[in-house]
Every structure is written in C-alpha cells, then in structure tokens.
Amino acid sequence: MRTDLFDYDLPEKLIAQYSVEPRDHSRLMVLDRETGRVEHKRFYEIVDELHEGDVLVMNNTKVFRARLRGGVGERKVEVFLLRERDGLWDVLMQPGRHVSVGDVVKIGDVRGEVVEKADVFRVKFDRPATDLVVFANAHGEIPIPPYVHEVPEHLDQYQTVYATEIGSVAAPTSGFHFTEELLERIRAKGVQIEYVTLHVGIGTFRPVKTDILEEHEMHAEFVAVSEKVAERINLAKQEGRRVIAVGTTTVRTLEGIAALHEGKLVGYSGDVNLFIKPGFEFHVIDALITNFHLPKSTLLVLVSAFVGREHVLSAYEQAVTETYRFFSFGDAMFVRYA
C-alpha cells in the first residue's frame, strides 16, 4: 500500500505548541466508526459518550528527560536515550556520522562505550539503567517532538496525570486531555478504568520514509499487562461491554499481545512489534480516543485501519476547516462504535 495515501495538507499554524488549560477543555471530534459522521464537542463532554460498564484502558507510562548533551572525543553530541535491553542502551546520537564502535561517550560524569552502530547506537554505560534514568532526570531535557518549538518548563507539562511507570521518551499524548476531576466524573458514571504500560520509543515516533508502507521497519517497544487486568478486560468482552483504548499506544499494547496469543488478551510483559495497517483484524478494542496525527505516520495508518482511510481523511479535512489543533498538544478525536 502506498504511503502517500495517508497524506493530507496541514497549515503550520494548526500545530499546537502547548496544551489547552484546563486540559479537558480541548476540543473533541466524535467520529462514528460506521457512518463517518462527525460531531464537534469539548473533551469534558466525553463523559456523555461513555456508558456504564465501559472499560477505559489507559497507558500509565511516564516520560523521563531522555535528551542529554555530551561529547565523543572533542565533538559535542546530543544523546537521546531510547531504551535499555540486555545491559545495553539503544541510543540516537546527533551528529552521529563520525561516532564509531569503541568510542566513549561522555555526559557529565557518565561514561558509555559504543558497542554497536546501526540505525541506532548500542551503548554500554557505566551504571545501571535505573541510575542512568535518575541522572537523566536531573541533567537532561524534556524530549519534546521537533514540531514543538519551546521546551516546557516542567516535565509534568509533557505528562499524563496518571503516569506512574518510568520508561518513555515520548508521551502517550491522547491522555493529556484527562484531568483528575474528569477521571472522577468518569468513574462516578460506572466506567471501569484499567491501566496498561507501553514505554513509548522509536517504534511510535519514527517517521515512515518508504514509499510503500509494508517496507517500513517498526521497532519493538516494551509493554506490560497484568493477568488481573487482562482477566477484567476479557470479562468485559464476554459480557458485551465496550473496551475503549485511550491512545494508539494502548491499542498496540492490547492488540499486540492478542496477536501473539491467537487473538486472546493475556497477562504479558515483554516486547511487542506490531505495525497495524488497513486489513488488520482487531480482537480487543471497540472504540478509541486519540489525537490528530502527522501525515503519513504509522499512527495515522493505525487509526485508518480501525475506522477506514476515507472516514479518517474526511474527518481530518473537516478538522482543518474547523481549525482544530493538531499533534501532541492538540485536540482529541473519539472514534465511537455503538
């Protein structure tokens, strides 16, 4: 499938640079999955769209200050920590052209040896992963996307209110719209809230550079769903209650685990590497809360797989006309089904 089928025109002025305050006052487009019909609301009105017995599933990952400034020899480099696995860190370095295997990266009093060089660097640092994250949070920068021009002053400005599990280098931004007060109203309506974890990494934000979607290489990301959470979600499915994913990362967590287990959600902790494209069979989710995504991105492709490309691009065209705010700090969409 051609990547340019998922392109659209977006005026730069519609790229949001900060969240609306209060966050639940952002705009909400409600898109009917079957008909493509659109309604325009405010996010706090999501309560009216939810039914007693619905299960709202959220990604509780927490962002750390993953962007660091360091050096290799006499050269200054930006070091972007992605994830630790098997004692080595996946790292992006900019500029990295002259960095070679065996070089030592220096970041303050931290040292790391470059062990591999491919599309990402593999670096062995001189301290455990937990200690390196503590160092990063003390000395690093908030890893905002390149289309956001000003770094937020505080990390909680690029964090959901329910973030607890440290490990992401980008926020699950569809969760930005929820406030503590809104979550209380949702619970009071009888909606069940469950938490899963996907640590957002390069698999989420890496742009598609191939002309053919199938040639794009996804990167694995760590996910965790407890057995108890899986059991409660499965029970909701059996009882005909809706499972509503908050964000594409939650979709990939639930559907990624199900894809590894013959369509069944189970307790699982480990990597998932899933590129959801049109034609994908969804086994877990019934509805989706998400943001407005970049043209030709894997996230836009995922939403198109769930709703249908024509419905999505038509909705995006209306969003541009109605001057919705786009991307990480932008407005929300609720893909409604039944």
Secondary structure, DSSP 4 states (H G I P E B T S, - for coil): -BGGGG-----GGGB-SS--SSGGGSEEEEEETTT--EEEEEGGGHHHH--TT-EEEEE-EEE---EEEEEETTEEEEEEEEEEETTEEEEEEES-TT--TT-EEEETTEEEEEEEESSSEEEEESS-HHHHHHHHHHH-B----TT--S--SSGGGGS-TT--EEEESS--GGGGG--HHHHHHHHHTT-EEEEEEE---HHHHPPP-SSBGGGPPP--EEEEE-HHHHHHHHHHHHTT--EEEESHHHHHHHHHHHHHTTT----EEEEE-----TT---SS-SEEEEEPPPTT-HHHHHHHHHH-HHHHHHHHHHHHHTT--BSTTS-EEEEE--
